[in-house]
Amino acid sequence: MVDTSKLTSVAKDVLLAPVYLYQGRKIKRDTVRLPEPHGERHGVIDLPQANNEVSTQDAKTFNLMVVGDSAAAGVGSQTQQEALVGKLIPILEQNKAIQSNFARLNWSLQATTGHTSFDILRRLYVLPAPEQPIDVMLLSVGVNDTTSNVSVHKWQQQIEDIINIAQRKFGVRELVFLSLPPMAQMPAIPAPLNNFVGAKASILDGILQQVCAAHASVTYMATDFTRMLEEHANGSAIDINVMFASDGFHPSSLMYGYWAQQIVETIIQLLDSIQLLDSSTTEFER
């Protein structure tokens, strides 16, 4: 049976193609190009409470790597302290579960504006293998694949390849893919282009979920943007624009803070798996 709704959608997109093209070019021409924030992109932090409980000889380090695109890089914030990693590290540092299991937090950020899944894959090939396996690798990817209109097949294959090299070369114990953002709600993308872009992002996000579900120690984290708004509003009506930077495309420092909190919750849920893997031998290239 012919899916009439799909045919209708395709016909609509064909008719609106000139509008999509015009709006896309206008966005590229008019949107302010925000720089990547200044600040540290790696560091080692002693966890005071853990140090009181664990001897120096037995001290374990929690190794975290954040990889990806401009959202991972923190575009939309002035400094890394106001960006995703800058919001994430203090929450991890103060978390009781992290403190009771680890004596140090070793983190690094490997992210660049405009990176697609292919760019991220290439970066992982070029980076040197770590001295110790990465406990958690966070990956922010998909927005640039959406805007560059990557094919579904290519997207799926490159996600598979990213998983393979992350586990083989970096010894990643838990790989966490962050869901694609609600691109249809981005203030910078006008209607009807926002619905077209949002639909494409949803397709890629659905494939990402399927690929993650098919691999052990790979997690798809569905970022709860509705929860962010509700927590910030605290019962009052708010403008969604506060969650976006001045370009109407990237997260604001406010959104980075709420996002970091949800990421930490996911990491804590994975701690048991990380501890179990820590007692076994993890093979990876060096």
Secondary structure, 3 states (H helix, E strand, C coil): CCCHHHHHHHHHHHHHHHHHHHHHHHHHHHCCCCCCCECCCEEEEECHHHHHHCCCCCCCEEEEEEEECHHHHCCCCCEHHHCHHHHHHHHHHHCHHHHHHCCEEEEEEEECCCCCHHHHHHHHHHCCCCCCCCCEEEEECCHHHHHCCCCHHHHHHHHHHHHHHHHHHCCCCEEEEECCCCHHHCCCCCCCHHHHHHHHHHHHHHHHHHHHHCCCCEEEECCCHHHHHHHHHCCCCCCHHHHECCCCCCECHHHHHHHHHHHHHHHHHCHHHHHHHHCCCCCCCC
